[in-house]
Amino acid sequence: MNMKKVLEVLAEMQIKMPINVVLLVLLVAFLVSLIIFITYKHTYSGVMYNPRFNVSLIMITMVTTMVMIVIGSNISVSLGMVGALSIIRFRTAVKDPRDTAFIFWGVVSGLACGTQNYTIVIVGSILICLILFGFKRVATNINKYVLVIKGNSIDIKRIESIMDSNLSSYLCKGKYINEDSIELIYDVKIKKHNDIISLLKQEYGVRTVNLVASNTDTMG
């Protein structure tokens, strides 16, 4: 089926769904997309949060719903839509696999809304939302950081003694000792906020203390 025939089929097609039902379907799709939007915004743990991508999740859900409304149960139209949409090439690279999962969530939600499977999409979306918020809460109980200490004439045993008393655990990743400087690098786990930075800065010979999260957030 060439593009001309596809356009002719689409032009001749009449939507059999009443306008009030169409509005209801799109309203449900919008509400579900808001759940996706809120979940992504409040469970995002990186430092490069992109609000435009989050808004695009709403668009993906709504557009997919409209496509399903157009297709309906017409097999010939569905084949035509597949042919028409096959010419589209998406070049945007998705760096975070988690973003891909949210895109898939939006597409599946649009498919469910377009076929009026409201119970599945609403219950499923709420459940996914609760699971992601729960995992975020568990993940933030223990935070992983990279601790970088720089100075000269540092008492390494004294430094590690302080970490023994104030950290959940730590692992030395590197010690760089020159004639006039010392740099210590540790992987550390912190259960909750504490004064480890100020305690280490008080030690003799310590010039700087940096606490770098795995998502590149820096404190100190």
N, C-alpha and C positions, 0 to 999 in steps of 0.2 A: 504494500500500500504506500503510494507516494504521498508527498506533502500536500499536493493539491486535493487529493481525495480525502485526506484527513481533515483539511479545513472545510471541505464541503460537508462532511459528516457532522462536524462540530457546528457548522452554521445551521444545518437542518434540524439539529437535535433540540428538543424541547424538554425543559426540566419538569419531570412529573411530580416532584415533591412540592407541596404547598409552601407558600412563602413563609407562613408562620412556623412551619417545621424547619425550614432552612434557617430562620433566625434562631430558633431554639438550638439547633445543631451547632451553629457558629458561636452562640453564647456559651454553650458547654465547652466547646473547644477553647474559647478565650479563658474561661475559668480554670481549665486544666493547665493551659499554658502559663497562667499566673502562678500556679503551684510549682511548675518547673522553674519559672523565673525566680521566685523567692528561694527555692531550694538551692539553685545554683549560686545566687548572690550570698546567701548566709552560710553555705558550706564550702565556699571557695577558700583555699588555704594558701594560694600563691601570692605573689606580689605584683602580678601584672593583670589584675582584674580588668576585663574589658566589658563595659556596660553595653556597647554596641552588639557584641556577640550574644549577650544575654537577651537583648531585645530581639535579636534574630531568631532565638528559640521560639518566641511567641509567633513570629512570622512563619516559621517552618510548620508549626502546629496548625495554624490557621490555613495556610496555603494547602497543606496536605489534606485537610478537611474539605476544602473547596474542590480539590481534585476528585476526592471520593464521591462528593455530591454530584459532580458532573458525570463521572463514570456510571454511578448507580449500578444497575444489574445488566447493563448493555454490554455484551461481550465485544461487539464490533467497535464500539466507542472506546472500550478499554484498550483494545489492540492499537487503535489509532493514537490514543494518548501515549502509549508506550513508544510508538514510533516517533511521535512528535517530541517527546521529552528526551529521546535518545540523542538528539543533536546537541543537547546542553552538555558542556564540559565544565566541571568544577575544578578550578585550579588552586583554590585556597588550601594551604597546608594547615592541618590541625596538629599542633605540636603535643598537646596533652591528650592522652587516650581517654581521660575523663570527659573532655569536651565532646569527643566522638560519642560517648555513651549518652550524653545529654541530647545530642542531635538525634540519635536513634530513638531516645525516649520521646522527643517531640514528634518524630515521624510516625511512630507506632500510635501515639495518642491521637494524632490526626486521622490515622486509618480507623481507629476505634470510634472516634466521634463521627466520622463521615458515614460509618455503617450503623450508627446509633446504638452502639454497645456501651451505653453510659455507665452501667454498673461496673463493668470491667475496668474502664479507663479511670473512673473516679476513685474506686476502691484501690486499684493498683497504684495510681499516682500518689494517693495519700500514704499508702504503705511504704512506697519507695522513699517518699519525703521523710517519713519518720525514721526509716532505717539509716538514711544518710545523716540526719541530724544526730542520731544515736551514735553512729560511728565517729562523727566529728567530736562529740563530747568525750568519748573514750580515748580518741587519739590525742586530745589536748590535755589529758591528765598528766601524761609524761611527755615532755618536749625534748627533742634531740637537737643539740647544738654542737658547733665547733668552737672550742675555747682557744683563743690565741693570746699568749702572754709574751710580751717583749720587755727586755730590760738588760741590766748588766749585774754581775755578781749576785745572781738569784740563787737562793737556797731551794733547790728543787725538792728536797725531801720535805721542807716546811710547806711548800706550795701544795704538794700532793697530800700532806696531812690535813690541810684546810679543805681540800676537795673531798677527802674521805668523810669529813664531818658534815659537809653541806650539800653533797650531790648524791643522787641515787646510785650512779655508777659513772666511771670514766675509763677511757682507754687512750694511752699515749700513741699518737700517730706520727710524731716527729719531734726531734730535738736538734736544733741548729745552734751550735756554740762557736762563736768567733772570739777573737782576742778582746774585743770591746763590747760585744753584744751576745745576748742569748735569746732565742725564740723557741717557745714550747707550744706544741699543738696537740690538743686533746679532743676526742669525741666524748661528749658528756650528755647525761640525761638528768633533767631537772623536773621533779614532780610538780613544783609550784614556784611562784616567784620568791626569790630570796636575795640576799645581799652579797652573793658570791663575788660580784665585780668589785664592790667597794672593799670587801675583805682582802681580796688579792692586791688591790692597788695600795693598800696600807703596808704591804710587805716591803722590806728593804730591797732596793735595786730594781723594783718593778716600775717600768715607765708607762706602758699601755696594756690594757686588758680589753679584748674584743670578744663578744659572744655572738657568733654568726649562726643563724638558723639554717636548716637544710634548704629552705626556700629563699635563701640569700638575704633575709631580713637581718639587720645588724643592730646590736645594742652594745653600749660601752664606749 
